[in-house]
Amino acid sequence: MTDITTPLKSSKIEDLVQQWYADYINIEQTMLFEMVTTANFMDIKPLLDLTCLAVSILIKGKTPEELRRIFGISDNFTPDEEAQIRAENNWCEQPRNSSS
């Protein structure tokens, strides 16, 4: 497998890795998450890189609500708690400086 370079040049996995790997990782979401965990546990770096790439493409550009659904996270915050968390983490919603 060719090295995965960042920043990613495309949001399609077929443009980033050879076709065989793109086909191999074209699996249902539950299996993908299980493969990430397995590759990490077994310390299989190329498989971990490939599965993490697939997850990153899956979540890229998603809203917080979509991410909660993808990862099965419930929204248990009150509106006041959510406002406080957003204020404390405002830096992560600001555009990134391209020179860094």
CYANA upper distance limits for C-alpha pairs under 8 A (distance plus 0.5 A):
  1 MET  CA     17 VAL  CA      7.39
  1 MET  CA     18 GLN  CA      7.35
  1 MET  CA     21 TYR  CA      8.03
  1 MET  CA     46 PRO  CA      8.33
  2 THR  CA     17 VAL  CA      6.92
  2 THR  CA     18 GLN  CA      7.91
  4 ILE  CA      8 LEU  CA      8.45
  4 ILE  CA     16 LEU  CA      7.33
  4 ILE  CA     17 VAL  CA      7.79
  4 ILE  CA     49 ASP  CA      8.20
  8 LEU  CA     16 LEU  CA      8.18
  9 LYS  CA     16 LEU  CA      7.94
 10 SER  CA     15 ASP  CA      6.83
 10 SER  CA     16 LEU  CA      7.43
 11 SER  CA     15 ASP  CA      8.42
 11 SER  CA     57 ILE  CA      6.38
 11 SER  CA     60 LYS  CA      8.48
 12 LYS  CA     16 LEU  CA      7.52
 12 LYS  CA     57 ILE  CA      7.72
 13 ILE  CA     17 VAL  CA      6.81
 13 ILE  CA     22 ALA  CA      6.47
 13 ILE  CA     53 LEU  CA      8.31
 13 ILE  CA     54 ALA  CA      7.41
 13 ILE  CA     57 ILE  CA      7.88
 14 GLU  CA     18 GLN  CA      7.14
 14 GLU  CA     19 GLN  CA      6.41
 14 GLU  CA     22 ALA  CA      6.00
 17 VAL  CA     21 TYR  CA      6.88
 17 VAL  CA     22 ALA  CA      6.92
 18 GLN  CA     22 ALA  CA      6.93
 19 GLN  CA     23 ASP  CA      6.57
 20 TRP  CA     24 TYR  CA      6.55
 21 TYR  CA     25 ILE  CA      6.67
 21 TYR  CA     50 LEU  CA      8.40
 22 ALA  CA     26 ASN  CA      6.73
 25 ILE  CA     32 LEU  CA      7.84
 25 ILE  CA     50 LEU  CA      8.13
 25 ILE  CA     51 THR  CA      7.47
 25 ILE  CA     54 ALA  CA      7.70
 27 ILE  CA     31 MET  CA      7.04
 27 ILE  CA     32 LEU  CA      6.82
 28 GLU  CA     32 LEU  CA      6.79
 29 GLN  CA     33 PHE  CA      6.78
 30 THR  CA     34 GLU  CA      6.80
 31 MET  CA     35 MET  CA      6.60
 32 LEU  CA     36 VAL  CA      6.85
 32 LEU  CA     51 THR  CA      7.13
 32 LEU  CA     55 VAL  CA      8.19
 33 PHE  CA     37 THR  CA      6.92
 33 PHE  CA     51 THR  CA      8.40
 33 PHE  CA     55 VAL  CA      8.42
 34 GLU  CA     38 THR  CA      6.61
 35 MET  CA     39 ALA  CA      6.35
 35 MET  CA     48 LEU  CA      8.34
 35 MET  CA     51 THR  CA      7.34
 36 VAL  CA     40 ASN  CA      6.61
 36 VAL  CA     47 LEU  CA      8.26
 36 VAL  CA     48 LEU  CA      6.23
 36 VAL  CA     51 THR  CA      6.06
 36 VAL  CA     52 CYS  CA      7.10
 37 THR  CA     41 PHE  CA      6.57
 38 THR  CA     42 MET  CA      6.46
 39 ALA  CA     43 ASP  CA      6.22
 39 ALA  CA     44 ILE  CA      5.50
 39 ALA  CA     45 LYS  CA      7.48
 39 ALA  CA     47 LEU  CA      6.36
 39 ALA  CA     48 LEU  CA      5.55
 40 ASN  CA     44 ILE  CA      6.95
 40 ASN  CA     45 LYS  CA      7.87
 40 ASN  CA     48 LEU  CA      6.52
 43 ASP  CA     48 LEU  CA      8.33
 44 ILE  CA     48 LEU  CA      6.59
 45 LYS  CA     49 ASP  CA      6.47
 46 PRO  CA     50 LEU  CA      6.69
 47 LEU  CA     51 THR  CA      6.55
 48 LEU  CA     52 CYS  CA      6.42
 49 ASP  CA     53 LEU  CA      6.52
 50 LEU  CA     54 ALA  CA      6.83
 51 THR  CA     55 VAL  CA      6.77
 52 CYS  CA     56 SER  CA      6.53
 53 LEU  CA     57 ILE  CA      6.74
 54 ALA  CA     58 LEU  CA      6.63
 55 VAL  CA     59 ILE  CA      6.75
 56 SER  CA     60 LYS  CA      6.39
 59 ILE  CA     67 LEU  CA      7.28
 62 LYS  CA     66 GLU  CA      6.28
 62 LYS  CA     67 LEU  CA      6.76
 63 THR  CA     67 LEU  CA      6.74
 64 PRO  CA     68 ARG  CA      6.65
 65 GLU  CA     69 ARG  CA      6.90
 66 GLU  CA     70 ILE  CA      6.68
 67 LEU  CA     71 PHE  CA      6.56
 67 LEU  CA     73 ILE  CA      8.42
 68 ARG  CA     72 GLY  CA      6.04
 68 ARG  CA     73 ILE  CA      5.05
 68 ARG  CA     74 SER  CA      7.01
 68 ARG  CA     75 ASP  CA      8.04
 69 ARG  CA     73 ILE  CA      6.91
 69 ARG  CA     74 SER  CA      8.49
 77 PHE  CA     81 GLU  CA      6.11
 77 PHE  CA     82 GLU  CA      6.23
 78 THR  CA     82 GLU  CA      6.65
 79 PRO  CA     83 ALA  CA      6.64
 80 ASP  CA     84 GLN  CA      6.74
 81 GLU  CA     85 ILE  CA      6.71
 82 GLU  CA     86 ARG  CA      6.63
 83 ALA  CA     87 ALA  CA      6.65
 84 GLN  CA     88 GLU  CA      6.66
 85 ILE  CA     89 ASN  CA      6.61
 86 ARG  CA     90 ASN  CA      6.12
 89 ASN  CA     93 GLU  CA      8.19
 90 ASN  CA     94 GLN  CA      7.44
